[in-house]
């Protein structure tokens, strides 16, 4: 029997319900799925905590599971020694007490973490898979450096949001080379933190359009009444929005009446496609997607469906598959494009909601030929998810 892979967890902070808990915790205790609780096939063998707040549970979780906590990223990857001693790295640079810049971008140290990880890997001359949670960096320069450095060192590299792996109701996955001409995503939460989720979930759908991904030509962030006027002027489709509302995942009533601070993230792609993420706090309860495909409109609601955040189980299973096989389950270029697009959108917002051309976002890639591990039945998981929270005894 092959030896189980050893994984280092590098995190900003570990508390409930931070991403370290809902991702690393499943690698320790198991993945709740539609088929029941799946045992991890790899082992978390070391941990680095950048911050330890009063609400921390990481120290206790590590002690209860005999996982050493190291005072630096290199020592975590070397298991306290001088040479790379793990087979993969979970890099969770989300949550924690980090500043925002004048554009409203949260300055998480993801590039700084990745740079140190790469330093250890480069010195060892042995690439190991790395997963980076959410967008690669708050700025394009660092995100591009991360992808380029991973390629240089031949590191299997994955990143991104859990939302593309949410339950879809009804089930929708576009066929490769679908004639998608326009797309819309309802989202909620902060413009950067949750707008990213909506943006990447939309990108995961539309990258399957005819010709694959060609890159982004320009973006514009709008807020307030300008969002509704943009819909009236055709910058985003009122017809797609009506179809998304009919699908569900929204509050009763008109979005114009319920949403006090609307925002629109408008993305113009190089091949002519237009995609829009509408941030609708007070109206959108879930991520809802609508697209014009040929002469038809296709919609789906992407839902989290339960605790302890089962969608992260499917993200974790895809990460685990990369750790075991050495092959990413989906392209890091998707997250690179969304990272750069979001950076440009935050720049648009900071500069007074102007349209920003993005010739640097000429990211071209094909959608994955192999489907990732994901749920297909949003109603099947209830029986396994609820007992899971009781039987696994997550820290409280």
N, C-alpha and C positions, 0 to 999 in steps of 0.2 A: 504494500500500500504506500502511495506517495506521501511524503511528509507534508503536513498541513502548512499552508503559507502563513508567514508571520507578518503582521500588519502593525505599523506605527500610526497612532492617531495624534495629529497636530491640530490643536483647537485654540480658538480665542478664549472662550469660556464655556463651562459645562454646568448648566443649570436647567431646570424645568421651566418652559418647554423649548429651550434653545436647541439649535440644530445639532449640537454635539449629542444631546440626549436622544433625539428622535432618529439620528443616524448611527452614531457609535453605539448607542444603547442596544440597537437591534443586532449589531454585529457581536454583541456580548450575550444577549439573552434570546435572540431568535427573531425571525421575520414573520409577522402575522400576515397571512394571505387568504385568498378565497379557498384554498385547499387546506387551510389550517396553519399551525405554527411550524415553520421550517427552521431546522437547526442550522446555525452558521457552519460553513465549510472552511473558514479561515479563522485565525486567532488574533485578537488584539493583544499584543505583547508589550507595548510601551505607549506612554502618553506624554504629551507636552501640553501644559496649560499656560497660556500667555497671561491670563488674568484669573484671579480666584476671588470672586465677589462674596458677600455675606450669604448669598443664596446658592452658592456652589454646592453641587452634589458630586462633582468629578472626583474629588479626593476620596470620598467615601466609596463611590462605585469602584474606583481603582483598587482600594484596599480590600473590598469584599471579593474582588475577582482576581486578586494577586497580580495586578498590572502595575509595574513600576512607573512612577511619575518622574520624569527627568527635567532638569533645570534648563536645558537648551534643546533646540531642534536637532543639532548634530548628535547629541548624546542619545536622544530618543531613537534616531535612526540607526545608531551604532550600538544600542542596548548597553550604554554606559562605557563602551570600549572606544576604539580608535578607527574602526572600519565598518562600513555598511553591513548591517546584520539582519535586515528585514527584507521581505519580498514584495512589499507594497506600502503605499502611504495614503491615508485618509487625511486630507487637508480641509479643515472646517473653519474657514475664516469668516464666520457670521455670528453676530451678537457680541456684546462687550462694550466697554466704555472707551470709545474712540471718537475723535472729533469729526465734525462735518466741515467742509470748506464753504466758501462763499456761494458756490453753485448749489449747495444742498446735498453734495455727494458725501456719503459715509466713508471715511478714510480707513477702511479695514486693511490690515497688513498682508493681503493675500500674495502680492508680488514679493514682498519681503520674506514671507514664509517659503514661497516656491523657490526663491533664489538660494536660500540655505539648503533646501532639499536637493536642488540641482548641484550645489557645491559638493555635497557628500556623494551623490551619485557619480559626478564627474571624476572625483578623486578615486572612486572604487573602480571605475571603468566597467560598471555593470548596471545597465538600466533596469529599473523596476517600475511597475505601473503606479501612477499617481492620479487621484481624483481630487478636484478642487470644487468645493460647494459653491453654487450660485454663479454669478458672473465672475469673470477672471480677475478683473480689477475695475476700479471706478474710472480709470482713464485708458484710452486707446493705446497709448505708448507702452504702458506696462503690460496690458493684455497681449498685445502683439509680441512683445519680448518673450512672454511666457510660452506662447505657442512656438515661436521660432527656436527658443532654447530647448524645449522638449524635443522638437524635430532633430536638432543638432545632436542631442544626446541619445536619440532613438528611444525616448521614454514613451511607453503607452500612456496616453493622456486623455482623460475625460473630465468634463465639468458640466455644471448646469443646474437647472431647477428641477424640482420634483413634479411640477404641474403637468408637463407632458406625459407623466406616468400616472396621472389621476384616473379615477373611474370616469368613463364617458357614457353619457346617457342622452340619446341613443348612441350605440357604438358607431364611431366614424373614424375611418382611416382612408385618406385619399389614395387612389391608385397612383403608382408612379406615372409621371407625364400627364397628370390631370390638367385640363384646360382651366386653371384657376385664374380669374381676372381681377378679383377684388376680395379682400378679407377684412373682418372686423372681430375684435375681441373685447368683451366686457371684462373689466377688472376692478379692483378696489384697493384700498390701502394707500401707502405712501407712493409718490410718483416714482422715486428711484427704487425703493425696496420692493414694492409689489408691482409697480409698472414693469419691472424687469421680468417677473413671473409671467405676466400676461404677454409680454413681447416674445419671450422664448417659447411659450406654448403656441402662440400664433406662428412663429417661425418654424417650429417642428411640423406644423400642418402644411404650410405653404411651400416648404422646400421640396415637396413632392410634385410640384407643378411641372408643366412641360419645359424641358431644358434644364431643370434643376436650379440651384441657386446661382445668381449672377452678381450679387452685391447690391449695395444701397447707394442711390444717387443723391438723395437729399432727405432731410427730416425737418419737422416743425413741431414744437410743443405749444399747445394753446391751453388757456385756462379761462374760467368764468364764462360770461355770455358769449365770448368768441367761439366757444365749443359748439353751442347750439347754432350760431350763425354759419359756422363751417359746414354743419350738416345741411342747413338750408341751401348753402351755395354749392353743395355737391362735393366738398372736400372729403367727406366720409358719407357712406350710404345710409340714408334713412330707411331704405327698404331692407338692408341687411340688419339694421338695428331692430326693426319691427319683427323680423324673423327670429332674432336672438331672444327678444322678449317673449315671443310666443312659445319658445322652447322651454322657458322656465329659468329658475335660478335668480329671479329678481323679485323685489317687493311689488305689491299691488300699487297702482297709481302711475302717474306720469313721471318719467325721470327728470324732466325739467322742473317739476314741483318738489321732488324729493331730494335732489342732489344740490347741495348748497355751494360746493366748490368743485365743479367738474373740471376734468383735464382730458386732453386728447393728445396722444402720441401718434403723429402722422408720419408714415414711412413710405417714401417713394423709391421703388426698386429700379435697378438699371434696365430691366426688361419691360418696364411700364406698369407692373403690378403696383397697386396701392394697398397698403395695410394700415389699419388704425387700431390702436388700443385706447378704449375709452375708460378712464378712471371714474367710477360712478359710486363713490361712497354714499351710503344711505339708500341705494337702489340695487346695486349688484350684490348678491349674496355669494355667488360662485363665479368662476370663470366660464363665460359662455362664448362660443365661437360660431361665426357665420361666414360663409364664403359663397361667391358666385362661381359655379363650376359649369362651364358651357351655358346652357339655357336654364339651369336649375340653381336653386339655393340650398346649400347643405348646412346643417346646424348640429351642434352638440353641446351639452353641459358637462363641464369638467368639475367633478366634485370630490372633496376630500373624504367624505363618508366615514366619520367615526374617529375614535381614539384607540391607541396612541399614534395618531397620524399614520394610518396604514399606507398611504401613498408613498411614504418614505421607505416602506418595505420593498416596493418594486424598484425604486431607485437603488436601494442597497443591494438587491439581488443582481442588478446590472453591474454595479461596481464590483461585487464579489466575483461575477463571471469574468470581468477583466482581470482581477487579481489571479484567478485560477488559470485562465487561458493566455493571458498576456495580450489579448485583443480588445480594444475599446468596443463597446456595444453601439455607440453612436458617435458622430463626428464632433470633435472639439471645435471645428470651424463654425458650427452653429452658434456655440456660446461666444466665440470670438466676434462674430458678426453682431450679435445682440449686445455684447459688451461695448463695442465701438459705437453702435447705433444709439445706445442709451446715453453714452458719454456725449454724443453730439446733441441729443435731445435736451440734456441738462444744460448744455451750452446755449441752445436755442432759448430755453426758458430764462437763463441768466441774462441774455442779451436783449430781452424784451419780446420774446416769443417770435423771433424772426425765423425765416426759412434758412436753413444751413445746408449748403452743398457739401457732399462727402465723397470726393473722388478717391480718398484713401481707403474707403470701405469696399474695395473691389475684391471681396472674398468670394471665390467661386468654389463650389463643392457639390457633390452628388449626395442625395439622401442615402441612408444606409440600406444596403441590399437585404440584410437580415433584420427582421423585426426584433426590437428589444423585448425583454421580459416585461409584460404588463398585464393588468387585469382587463377583462372584457365584459364582465357582468357586474354592474354597480349594485345590484340587489343581492348578490350571492354572498357578500362578505359579512353581512351582519352577524351571522351565527358564529363566525370564528373571531371577529374583532372584539366583541364585547367580553366574552370569557377570557380573552387573552389578557386584557388589562387586569383581570382579577388573578389569574393563575400565575402570571409572570412576576407580579409584585413589583412594579416599577416604583422607584423611590418617590416619596411624596414630601 
